[in-house]
Amino acid sequence: MKDLFKEAVDKLSKENLSPQEMSRIVSSSLPKIYEEVLRDGNYYVIKRNGILEKFDCQKIETSLARASDDIGQPLGSRELKIFCEDVKKEATKDRRILYSWQLRDLLMEKLYKDKYYDILKNYKKGGKGV
């Protein structure tokens, strides 16, 4: 493992990259590395703290339920399940691993497309993410 780390550091050091370019390369490589290593068929989310977690529809449902309940427009459990499955389908269309911010963007996009404007506004305000 130490050799892999050293090899990556050596390669990035030789490229004479700006901090922004280096960050872009490293962050875009992480999901690809995980996909190569984790061949278990599961879907994962890279959290803001860098921890990898299995994709969990229940977390999405809970977050959306809270956002809708808070404004007095509760979504039913069936509606939440369908919403989550649609987001999961879109999120995992061409990847098995994504960042939590990507998942959050997809959720907000779906809320907007489905005209849940008030829930979207409240979801954005919550800022908790998934």
ChimeraX attribute file (.defattr): number of C-alpha atoms within 10 A of each C-alpha:
attribute: neighborCount
match mode: 1-to-1
recipient: residues
	/A:1	6
	/A:2	7
	/A:3	8
	/A:4	9
	/A:5	10
	/A:6	11
	/A:7	12
	/A:8	12
	/A:9	11
	/A:10	11
	/A:11	11
	/A:12	15
	/A:13	11
	/A:14	8
	/A:15	9
	/A:16	10
	/A:17	12
	/A:18	9
	/A:19	9
	/A:20	9
	/A:21	12
	/A:22	15
	/A:23	12
	/A:24	11
	/A:25	13
	/A:26	13
	/A:27	12
	/A:28	13
	/A:29	12
	/A:30	15
	/A:31	20
	/A:32	15
	/A:33	11
	/A:34	16
	/A:35	18
	/A:36	8
	/A:37	9
	/A:38	14
	/A:39	9
	/A:40	7
	/A:41	8
	/A:42	11
	/A:43	18
	/A:44	22
	/A:45	22
	/A:46	21
	/A:47	15
	/A:48	12
	/A:49	7
	/A:50	11
	/A:51	8
	/A:52	17
	/A:53	13
	/A:54	12
	/A:55	21
	/A:56	14
	/A:57	17
	/A:58	13
	/A:59	13
	/A:60	23
	/A:61	22
	/A:62	14
	/A:63	18
	/A:64	24
	/A:65	20
	/A:66	19
	/A:67	23
	/A:68	21
	/A:69	14
	/A:70	13
	/A:71	12
	/A:72	10
	/A:73	14
	/A:74	16
	/A:75	18
	/A:76	11
	/A:77	12
	/A:78	9
	/A:79	13
	/A:80	20
	/A:81	16
	/A:82	12
	/A:83	21
	/A:84	21
	/A:85	15
	/A:86	14
	/A:87	22
	/A:88	19
	/A:89	11
	/A:90	15
	/A:91	19
	/A:92	15
	/A:93	9
	/A:94	8
	/A:95	13
	/A:96	20
	/A:97	24
	/A:98	22
	/A:99	18
	/A:100	21
	/A:101	15
	/A:102	13
	/A:103	22
	/A:104	19
	/A:105	13
	/A:106	17
	/A:107	25
	/A:108	20
	/A:109	14
	/A:110	18
	/A:111	20
	/A:112	15
	/A:113	10
	/A:114	10
	/A:115	11
	/A:116	14
	/A:117	13
	/A:118	15
	/A:119	25
	/A:120	20
	/A:121	16
	/A:122	17
	/A:123	23
	/A:124	14
	/A:125	10
	/A:126	12
	/A:127	9
	/A:128	9
	/A:129	17
	/A:130	21
